[in-house]
Amino acid sequence: MTDVEKLSKILAESSRAVFFGGAGMSTESGIPDFRSATGIYNQKLHKTFSPEEMASYSFFVKHTEDFFNFYRTRFIYLDAKPNAGHIALAELERRGNLSAIVTQNIDGLHQVAGSKTVYELHGSIRRSYCTNCGEKYGVEFILNNRPIPHCQKCGGIVKPDVVLYEESLDGEVLTAAIRAIAQADTLIVGGTSLVVYPAAGLVDYFHGEHLILINKSETRADKFAELVIRKNIGETLSQAVNLIGYD
């Protein structure tokens, strides 16, 4: 039995599977990752500041115009479409095998693909809000109001609803993600290096039967996994779901 066939069998027998994904989930949709050799954090984008510094809350406050120039060009990819993996996960949820998705990604592609229960640990580019009055805006507002988007109600700065360095994760989202993983019978970890905390620590809350790793590089959780697959996530998930003989 191949690894994909094993994965397919596990998924078919699951009723509370959870997918926990990172940047590698979206690279097949043309969105660059952060930490690979060609990732955003290894690019020289500014003569003074590193990409990680520019993705921090203090940079947003002190160098607001530079922050938005960086954010618009390196974080927003509205032309990206869900790949076969996003679609496969939405189908698993629709069929009752998958109970939730926990993602570190901010692109919103899981929802575009049709997934309903998605916990976005680091927020979403598709939402924005006024830092002064809390008025909510979409991503288009940030794209269309340059150089710095200001609230139409009070004039405050409109910030992307994404978690920057130096900011805490949303407590309610984190709690819900932990609960989903703790109750899961299967946990599929894909496209994440498991080095960024606190998100990486969520794997430790899993006490179910099947831990699956789909990742091109080694992670700290590999040694605990029942199955480790070193292939593209989208292709692997799609093949596994297609093998399930749904009635």
C-alpha positions in Angstrom: 0.0 0.0 0.0 1.4 3.4 -1.0 1.6 6.4 1.4 -1.3 8.1 -0.4 -3.4 4.9 -0.2 -2.6 4.7 3.6 -3.6 8.4 4.0 -6.8 7.8 2.0 -7.8 4.9 4.3 -7.1 7.0 7.4 -9.2 9.9 6.1 -12.1 7.7 5.1 -12.3 6.3 8.6 -12.0 9.7 10.3 -14.9 11.8 11.5 -13.0 14.5 13.4 -9.9 15.0 11.3 -8.2 18.4 11.6 -5.7 19.9 9.1 -3.0 22.2 10.5 -1.2 24.0 7.7 1.4 26.6 7.0 2.8 28.6 4.1 3.6 25.4 2.1 -0.1 24.9 1.7 -0.3 27.9 -0.5 2.9 27.8 -2.5 1.1 25.6 -5.1 -1.3 28.5 -5.6 1.7 30.8 -6.4 2.0 32.5 -3.1 5.6 32.6 -1.8 6.5 31.2 1.6 8.5 33.0 4.2 11.5 30.9 5.4 12.7 28.9 2.4 15.8 29.9 0.5 13.6 31.9 -2.0 11.1 33.0 0.7 10.1 36.5 1.6 12.4 36.6 4.7 15.4 35.8 2.6 15.0 38.6 0.2 16.7 42.0 0.2 13.7 44.3 0.0 14.8 47.4 1.8 18.2 49.1 2.1 17.9 49.4 5.9 15.3 47.0 7.2 14.9 43.2 6.9 11.6 41.7 5.8 11.0 40.4 9.3 11.5 43.9 10.8 9.1 45.3 8.2 6.5 42.7 9.3 6.5 43.9 12.9 4.1 46.1 14.8 6.7 48.6 15.7 7.6 49.1 12.0 3.9 49.6 11.3 3.8 52.3 13.9 7.1 54.0 13.2 7.4 53.6 9.4 3.7 53.4 8.4 4.0 54.3 4.7 6.9 51.9 4.2 5.0 49.2 6.0 2.0 49.5 3.6 4.3 49.6 0.5 5.8 46.3 1.8 2.5 44.8 2.8 0.7 45.5 -0.5 3.5 44.0 -2.6 4.5 41.0 -0.5 1.4 39.9 1.4 -1.6 40.5 -0.9 -2.1 38.0 -3.7 -5.7 38.4 -4.7 -5.2 36.7 -8.1 -4.2 33.4 -6.3 -6.7 30.6 -6.6 -7.2 27.6 -4.3 -5.1 24.6 -5.3 -6.1 21.0 -5.4 -5.3 20.7 -1.7 -7.6 23.5 -0.6 -10.4 21.9 -2.7 -9.7 18.4 -1.3 -10.0 19.7 2.3 -13.3 21.5 1.6 -14.6 18.2 0.1 -13.5 16.3 3.2 -15.3 18.7 5.4 -18.4 18.5 3.3 -18.4 14.7 3.5 -18.0 14.8 7.3 -14.5 13.5 7.6 -12.8 16.8 8.5 -14.0 18.9 11.4 -11.7 21.9 11.1 -8.8 23.6 9.5 -6.2 25.5 11.6 -4.0 27.7 9.4 -1.1 30.0 9.8 -1.8 31.4 6.4 -3.5 34.8 5.9 -4.6 34.4 2.3 -8.1 33.2 2.9 -7.9 30.5 0.2 -9.4 27.8 2.4 -12.7 29.8 2.6 -12.6 30.6 -1.1 -12.4 26.8 -1.8 -15.5 26.3 0.3 -14.2 25.3 3.8 -16.5 26.5 6.6 -14.7 25.9 9.9 -11.3 27.6 9.5 -9.3 29.0 12.4 -6.9 31.7 11.1 -4.2 32.0 13.7 -2.5 34.9 12.0 -5.5 36.7 10.7 -6.4 37.4 7.1 -5.5 39.9 4.4 -9.2 40.0 3.4 -10.1 41.9 6.6 -9.0 45.3 7.9 -10.0 47.6 10.7 -9.6 51.1 12.0 -7.1 51.2 14.9 -9.0 54.1 16.4 -12.7 53.3 16.2 -12.7 49.6 15.0 -14.7 50.2 11.8 -14.2 47.2 9.5 -13.0 47.3 5.9 -12.0 44.8 3.2 -8.7 44.3 1.6 -9.7 46.6 -1.4 -9.7 49.6 1.0 -6.0 49.1 1.7 -5.2 48.6 -1.9 -7.2 51.6 -3.1 -6.2 54.2 -0.4 -2.6 55.1 -0.7 -0.1 55.7 0.7 -1.7 55.2 4.1 -5.4 54.1 4.4 -7.4 56.3 6.8 -10.8 55.5 8.2 -13.7 57.1 6.5 -15.5 57.6 9.8 -12.9 58.9 12.2 -9.6 59.3 10.2 -7.7 56.7 12.1 -5.2 54.4 10.4 -6.8 51.2 8.9 -4.6 48.2 9.8 -4.7 44.8 8.1 -6.3 42.2 10.3 -3.1 40.1 10.4 -0.9 39.3 13.3 2.4 41.1 13.0 5.6 40.3 14.9 5.3 41.7 18.5 1.5 41.1 18.5 -0.3 38.3 20.3 -2.6 35.8 18.6 -6.3 36.3 19.0 -7.2 34.4 22.2 -10.6 33.2 21.0 -9.2 31.8 17.7 -6.3 30.1 19.6 -8.7 28.5 22.1 -11.0 27.2 19.4 -8.0 25.8 17.4 -6.6 24.0 20.5 -10.1 22.6 21.2 -10.4 21.3 17.6 -7.0 19.6 17.7 -7.5 18.1 21.2 -10.8 16.5 20.0 -9.5 15.3 16.6 -9.1 11.6 15.8 -6.7 12.5 13.0 -4.3 15.4 12.7 -2.7 16.2 9.3 0.2 18.7 9.5 1.2 20.2 6.2 3.4 22.9 4.8 4.7 24.2 8.2 8.2 24.1 9.6 6.8 23.9 13.2 9.3 26.5 14.4 7.1 29.6 14.9 5.5 29.6 18.3 2.9 29.6 19.8 1.4 28.1 16.6 3.9 25.3 16.4 3.1 24.1 19.9 -0.5 23.3 18.9 0.6 19.9 17.7 1.2 19.0 21.4 -2.5 19.1 22.1 -3.2 16.3 19.8 -3.9 12.9 21.5 -5.9 11.2 18.7 -5.0 8.1 16.8 -3.4 9.3 13.5 -0.7 11.9 13.2 0.2 12.6 9.5 3.0 14.9 8.3 3.0 16.2 4.7 6.0 18.4 4.4 9.0 18.6 2.1 11.4 19.2 5.0 11.9 17.5 8.4 10.0 18.8 11.4 10.2 18.2 15.1 7.0 16.2 15.0 8.2 13.7 12.3 9.3 11.2 14.9 5.9 11.0 16.4 4.0 10.6 13.1 2.4 7.5 11.9 2.9 8.6 8.3 5.4 11.2 6.9 5.0 12.2 3.2 7.6 14.3 1.4 5.5 15.4 -1.5 3.4 18.4 -2.6 0.5 18.9 -0.2 -2.1 19.8 -2.8 -1.3 16.8 -5.0 -1.1 14.4 -2.1 -4.4 15.5 -0.5 -6.2 15.5 -3.8 -5.1 12.0 -4.7 -6.0 10.7 -1.2 -9.5 12.2 -1.3 -10.1 10.9 -4.9 -9.3 7.4 -3.7 -12.1 7.5 -1.1 -15.1 5.7 -2.3 -17.9 7.9 -1.2 -21.4 6.6 -1.5 
